[in-house]
């Protein structure tokens, strides 16, 4: 497997672990940065898992990405309500 894809997977792993650590220690609250780190991290790991036909890590990271994307969308919608005229 290409070195660039492996590196991308490791960056994704670091993103997810950092988001978890930062949230656990109170350094970061769930919000756009937290959700984005989880989304990008899980997509990166999905790419590596797909290339290696490793379907269990692919599946859990697909779920993780979906939850992060949904949470990011909900956060955005709650922060920017549509204004009525």
C-alpha positions in Angstrom: 0.0 0.0 0.0 1.2 3.5 -0.8 3.1 5.4 1.9 0.8 8.4 1.4 -2.3 6.4 2.2 -0.7 4.9 5.2 0.3 8.3 6.4 -3.2 9.6 5.8 -4.5 6.7 8.0 -2.1 7.6 10.8 -3.1 11.2 10.7 -6.7 10.1 10.9 -5.9 8.0 13.9 -4.2 10.9 15.6 -7.2 13.2 14.9 -9.6 10.7 16.5 -7.4 10.0 19.5 -6.7 13.7 20.1 -10.4 14.6 19.9 -11.2 11.9 22.4 -8.3 12.9 24.8 -9.2 16.6 24.5 -12.8 16.0 25.2 -12.1 13.6 28.1 -9.8 16.1 29.7 -12.1 19.1 29.2 -9.8 20.8 26.8 -12.4 20.6 24.0 -16.1 20.6 24.1 -18.2 18.8 21.5 -18.5 21.3 18.7 -17.3 21.9 15.1 -13.7 21.2 15.8 -14.4 18.0 17.7 -16.8 16.7 15.1 -14.6 17.7 12.2 -11.6 15.9 13.7 -13.7 12.7 14.2 -15.2 13.0 10.6 -11.8 13.5 8.9 -10.1 10.9 11.1 -12.7 8.2 10.4 -12.7 8.9 6.7 -8.9 8.5 6.6 -9.1 5.2 8.5 -11.9 4.1 6.2 -9.7 4.7 3.1 -6.9 2.5 4.6 -9.4 -0.2 5.6 -11.0 -0.2 2.2 -7.6 -0.5 0.5 -6.8 -3.5 2.7 -10.3 -5.1 2.4 -10.5 -4.8 6.2 -14.3 -4.5 6.5 -14.7 -4.4 10.3 -12.6 -1.2 10.8 -14.3 0.1 7.6 -17.7 -0.5 9.1 -17.1 1.1 12.5 -15.4 4.1 10.9 -18.3 4.5 8.4 -20.6 4.6 11.4 -18.3 7.0 13.2 -18.1 9.3 10.2 -21.9 9.3 9.8 -22.4 10.2 13.5 -19.8 13.0 13.2 -21.3 14.4 10.0 -24.8 14.3 11.5 -23.6 16.0 14.7 -21.7 18.6 12.7 -24.9 19.3 10.7 -27.1 19.4 13.8 -24.7 21.8 15.6 -24.6 24.0 12.5 -28.4 24.1 12.2 -28.9 24.9 15.9 -26.3 27.7 15.8 -27.7 29.3 12.6 -31.5 29.1 12.7 -33.3 30.3 9.7 -34.5 33.8 10.2 -38.1 34.6 9.2 -39.0 37.9 7.6 
